[in-house]
């Protein structure tokens, strides 16, 4: 579904040259939920914006279903970290969710149907008439997710979408995303700085190196498909996986290659 080949991004301006992403190559299969983690400032958001057609790579390419991404593709939706900036405060919740649908050749009745279905899917069926500022932070982020769902994307890119909410809300939203992924079969690439979140959510975790960024490691998460906050996070296998990812990120910060990392209690890689 997604094919990232030799992606390279350099920022230039005011006499400065910053190499944010050096050489990233990986794929995401259709219907897969992949989490991206790495040291702070390693270029995760830059990568995601290049994949979403919001930034032009300096070199390399991104392919969606075999076609090069040169601008925001119609089969992709983006959920940003700062929900307060991505929702229009003067528009009601239903209007915010409907807005991107106006770019599609849909009847008003069909748009209304998609909005209602998306809001119900995120537990906000009765909130269509409210304004975003009348909702809690977690509810606002649910609106942002509903807007992406209503667009009926093939691929959903999520950029640290739960970073600004409290721990309890975060846990609820994590379960919401896994539930929607299983129900709708959307391909999801989820960027997070939270190692536990990456292991809990993902079918695979891609660990990025420190900037300039390359892929440090790709790890298959072999936890059961059925996951819950109470039991999954205390399972011995969860602890092994999150410890391994943590070791890789610490190694990435120090510039140590994957093969040189000590792997005591390390899960097998796939």
C-alpha positions as a printed NumPy array, in Angstrom:
array([[  0.   ,   0.   ,   0.   ],
       [  2.78 ,   2.43 ,   0.991],
       [  6.286,   2.196,  -0.415],
       [  8.958,   4.597,   0.839],
       [ 12.131,   4.458,  -1.242],
       [ 15.352,   6.233,  -0.312],
       [ 13.531,   9.201,   1.194],
       [ 15.844,  12.145,   1.851],
       [ 14.854,  15.577,   3.145],
       [ 17.078,  18.617,   3.604],
       [ 15.881,  21.978,   4.91 ],
       [ 17.773,  24.995,   3.59 ],
       [ 17.402,  28.683,   4.396],
       [ 19.104,  31.666,   6.032],
       [ 22.474,  30.18 ,   5.182],
       [ 21.726,  26.957,   7.055],
       [ 21.42 ,  23.417,   5.773],
       [ 19.738,  20.805,   7.987],
       [ 19.575,  17.175,   6.88 ],
       [ 16.423,  15.919,   8.589],
       [ 16.008,  12.548,   6.882],
       [ 18.964,  10.838,   5.222],
       [ 17.767,   7.571,   3.675],
       [ 14.504,   5.925,   4.647],
       [ 13.237,   2.807,   2.92 ],
       [ 10.366,   0.649,   4.154],
       [  6.909,  -0.554,   3.125],
       [  3.485,  -0.733,   4.765],
       [  1.12 ,  -3.453,   3.579],
       [ -2.581,  -2.937,   2.933],
       [ -4.57 ,  -3.209,   6.153],
       [ -1.483,  -3.061,   8.379],
       [ -1.158,  -0.926,  11.529],
       [  2.457,   0.208,  11.827],
       [  3.882,   2.418,  14.573],
       [  6.899,   4.667,  14.05 ],
       [  9.11 ,   5.576,  17.014],
       [ 12.496,   7.178,  17.407],
       [ 14.542,   9.695,  19.391],
       [ 13.121,  13.19 ,  19.814],
       [ 13.86 ,  15.358,  16.781],
       [ 14.66 ,  12.4  ,  14.514],
       [ 12.348,  13.586,  11.733],
       [  9.2  ,  11.533,  12.36 ],
       [  6.867,  14.408,  11.498],
       [  8.966,  15.37 ,   8.469],
       [  8.67 ,  11.805,   7.206],
       [  4.916,  11.752,   7.73 ],
       [  4.435,  15.074,   5.919],
       [  6.473,  13.803,   2.969],
       [  4.332,  10.67 ,   2.889],
       [  1.148,  12.751,   2.993],
       [  2.27 ,  14.99 ,   0.154],
       [  2.55 ,  18.025,   2.438],
       [  6.326,  18.292,   1.944],
       [  8.395,  17.568,  -1.156],
       [ 11.317,  15.2  ,  -0.508],
       [ 14.791,  16.318,  -1.523],
       [ 15.359,  12.858,  -2.972],
       [ 13.625,   9.492,  -3.047],
       [  9.923,   8.875,  -3.441],
       [  6.719,   7.772,  -1.756],
       [  4.359,   5.455,  -3.611],
       [  0.708,   4.908,  -2.689],
       [ -0.711,   1.801,  -4.363],
       [  2.164,   2.024,  -6.847],
       [  1.584,   5.682,  -7.774],
       [  4.038,   8.464,  -6.78 ],
       [  2.8  ,  10.897,  -4.139],
       [  3.401,  14.457,  -5.38 ],
       [  0.693,  16.188,  -3.337],
       [ -2.017,  15.189,  -0.862],
       [ -3.468,  12.018,  -2.463],
       [ -7.232,  11.427,  -2.5  ],
       [ -6.906,   8.041,  -0.781],
       [ -5.156,   9.356,   2.318],
       [ -6.218,  11.215,   5.468],
       [ -4.079,  12.894,   8.145],
       [ -4.759,  13.258,  11.883],
       [ -2.532,  15.914,  13.426],
       [ -1.194,  16.173,  16.963],
       [ -2.687,  19.608,  17.661],
       [ -6.421,  19.016,  17.371],
       [ -7.063,  22.583,  18.562],
       [ -5.483,  23.913,  15.374],
       [ -6.95 ,  21.356,  12.989],
       [-10.593,  22.009,  13.952],
       [-12.326,  25.266,  13.012],
       [-13.76 ,  26.753,  16.236],
       [-16.48 ,  28.729,  14.437],
       [-17.857,  25.582,  12.784],
       [-19.96 ,  22.999,  14.573],
       [-18.654,  19.455,  14.991],
       [-20.756,  18.072,  12.145],
       [-19.568,  20.85 ,   9.829],
       [-15.922,  20.178,  10.728],
       [-16.336,  16.5  ,   9.902],
       [-18.171,  17.246,   6.661],
       [-15.731,  19.865,   5.361],
       [-13.306,  17.608,   3.418],
       [-16.24 ,  15.708,   1.916],
       [-17.207,  18.814,  -0.046],
       [-14.201,  18.16 ,  -2.284],
       [-15.794,  14.886,  -3.334],
       [-18.61 ,  14.483,  -5.805],
       [-21.135,  13.406,  -3.178],
       [-24.759,  14.292,  -2.623],
       [-25.689,  16.215,   0.507],
       [-27.543,  13.16 ,   1.782],
       [-24.47 ,  10.958,   1.347],
       [-22.259,  13.502,   3.125],
       [-24.729,  13.61 ,   6.005],
       [-24.714,   9.813,   6.185],
       [-20.9  ,   9.625,   6.285],
       [-20.691,  12.306,   8.985],
       [-23.259,  10.541,  11.171],
       [-21.526,   7.17 ,  10.74 ],
       [-18.094,   8.609,  11.569],
       [-19.301,  10.43 ,  14.671],
       [-21.09 ,   7.326,  15.894],
       [-17.92 ,   5.282,  15.331],
       [-15.957,   7.526,  17.692],
       [-18.718,   7.729,  20.307],
       [-19.886,  11.26 ,  19.49 ],
       [-23.218,  10.601,  17.804],
       [-24.919,  13.36 ,  19.812],
       [-22.191,  15.999,  19.419],
       [-22.783,  17.107,  15.813],
       [-24.384,  20.383,  16.875],
       [-21.725,  21.37 ,  19.417],
       [-18.727,  23.615,  18.8  ],
       [-15.233,  22.137,  19.273],
       [-14.461,  24.519,  22.14 ],
       [-17.42 ,  23.085,  24.056],
       [-15.764,  19.646,  24.101],
       [-12.883,  18.215,  26.119],
       [ -9.489,  17.689,  24.504],
       [-10.087,  13.974,  24.082],
       [-13.466,  14.587,  22.478],
       [-11.947,  17.138,  20.106],
       [ -9.393,  14.584,  18.98 ],
       [-12.231,  12.113,  18.413],
       [-13.791,  14.729,  16.119],
       [-10.502,  14.953,  14.197],
       [-10.466,  11.153,  13.86 ],
       [-14.113,  11.163,  12.767],
       [-13.315,  13.721,  10.066],
       [-10.592,  11.423,   8.734],
       [-12.898,   8.378,   8.841],
       [-15.718,  10.183,   7.027],
       [-13.334,  10.784,   4.141],
       [-13.164,   6.98 ,   3.683],
       [ -9.384,   6.828,   3.245],
       [ -7.323,   3.84 ,   2.216],
       [ -4.476,   5.093,   4.388],
       [ -4.614,   7.02 ,   7.663],
       [ -1.517,   8.905,   8.83 ],
       [ -1.521,   9.846,  12.518],
       [  1.108,  12.204,  13.93 ],
       [  1.364,  11.738,  17.722],
       [ -2.403,  12.286,  17.948],
       [ -2.694,  11.547,  21.681],
       [  0.314,  13.479,  22.959],
       [ -1.769,  16.346,  24.348],
       [ -4.385,  14.362,  26.289],
       [ -4.323,  12.849,  29.778],
       [ -3.337,   9.232,  30.431],
       [ -6.868,   7.884,  30.87 ],
       [ -8.131,   9.578,  27.715],
       [ -5.074,   8.357,  25.867],
       [ -5.827,   4.753,  26.803],
       [ -9.423,   5.137,  25.591],
       [ -8.267,   6.643,  22.29 ],
       [ -5.701,   3.874,  21.763],
       [ -8.447,   1.268,  22.088],
       [-10.638,   3.342,  19.784],
       [ -7.963,   3.332,  17.068],
       [ -7.374,  -0.415,  17.306],
       [-11.117,  -1.02 ,  17.211],
       [-11.621,   1.169,  14.147],
       [ -8.626,  -0.42 ,  12.431],
       [-10.042,  -3.895,  12.937],
       [-13.567,  -2.91 ,  11.898],
       [-12.679,  -0.884,   8.809],
       [ -9.445,  -2.47 ,   7.607],
       [ -7.749,   0.89 ,   7.062],
       [ -3.976,   0.975,   6.61 ],
       [ -2.606,   3.06 ,   9.499],
       [  0.837,   4.573,  10.007],
       [  0.955,   5.9  ,  13.569],
       [  3.814,   8.138,  14.738],
       [  4.385,   8.278,  18.491],
       [  7.162,   9.074,  20.962],
       [  5.586,   6.698,  23.501],
       [  7.218,   3.246,  23.358],
       [  4.444,   1.498,  25.306],
       [  1.846,   2.992,  22.98 ],
       [  3.742,   1.789,  19.905],
       [  3.951,  -1.784,  21.21 ],
       [  0.329,  -1.796,  22.387],
       [ -1.09 ,  -0.465,  19.118],
       [  1.122,  -1.789,  16.376],
       [  1.361,  -4.989,  14.416],
       [  4.87 ,  -3.811,  13.595],
       [  7.135,  -1.148,  15.085],
       [  9.651,   0.733,  12.964],
       [ 12.421,   2.284,  15.049],
       [ 14.148,   5.297,  13.512],
       [ 17.69 ,   6.403,  14.225],
       [ 18.718,   9.827,  15.465],
       [ 18.819,  12.593,  12.836],
       [ 19.808,  12.405,  10.02 ],
       [ 17.361,   9.547,  10.036],
       [ 17.532,   5.987,   8.75 ],
       [ 15.6  ,   2.882,   9.805],
       [ 17.287,   1.49 ,  12.94 ],
       [ 15.11 ,  -1.627,  13.122],
       [ 11.773,  -3.159,  12.152],
       [ 10.139,  -5.34 ,  14.798],
       [  7.081,  -7.555,  14.439],
       [  4.777,  -7.282,  17.469],
       [  3.582, -10.817,  18.126],
       [  1.033,  -9.968,  20.808],
       [ -2.505, -11.391,  20.494],
       [ -4.906,  -9.511,  18.219],
       [ -7.261,  -9.035,  21.151],
       [ -5.601,  -6.476,  23.398],
       [ -6.788,  -4.528,  26.418],
       [ -5.233,  -2.005,  28.737],
       [ -5.499,  -4.192,  31.863],
       [ -4.004,  -7.464,  30.666],
       [ -1.854,  -6.75 ,  27.61 ],
       [  0.371,  -4.198,  29.329],
       [  1.243,  -6.561,  32.218],
       [  1.978,  -9.553,  29.984],
       [  5.626, -10.728,  30.047],
       [  5.8  , -10.566,  26.245],
       [  4.703,  -6.917,  26.277],
       [  7.509,  -6.127,  28.726],
       [ 10.057,  -7.93 ,  26.53 ],
       [  8.974,  -6.058,  23.423],
       [  8.882,  -2.605,  24.998],
       [ 12.29 ,  -3.209,  26.631],
       [ 13.747,  -4.193,  23.288],
       [ 12.344,  -1.107,  21.541],
       [ 13.642,   1.085,  24.379],
       [ 17.123,  -0.438,  23.989],
       [ 17.051,   0.271,  20.272],
       [ 16.021,   3.911,  20.77 ],
       [ 18.751,   4.464,  23.358],
       [ 21.234,   2.895,  20.962],
       [ 19.946,   5.142,  18.18 ],
       [ 20.576,   8.21 ,  20.342],
       [ 24.188,   7.095,  20.803],
       [ 24.619,   6.225,  17.142],
       [ 25.052,   2.515,  17.813],
       [ 23.897,   0.261,  14.927],
       [ 21.233,  -2.356,  15.566],
       [ 23.576,  -5.35 ,  15.358],
       [ 25.766,  -3.957,  18.129],
       [ 22.932,  -3.637,  20.644],
       [ 23.013,  -6.162,  23.499],
       [ 19.935,  -8.338,  23.178],
       [ 19.333,  -9.921,  26.562],
       [ 15.745, -11.172,  26.637],
       [ 15.392,  -9.871,  23.1  ],
       [ 12.385, -11.037,  21.102],
       [ 13.13 , -12.684,  17.772],
       [ 13.013, -10.255,  14.865],
       [ 10.964, -10.855,  11.742]])
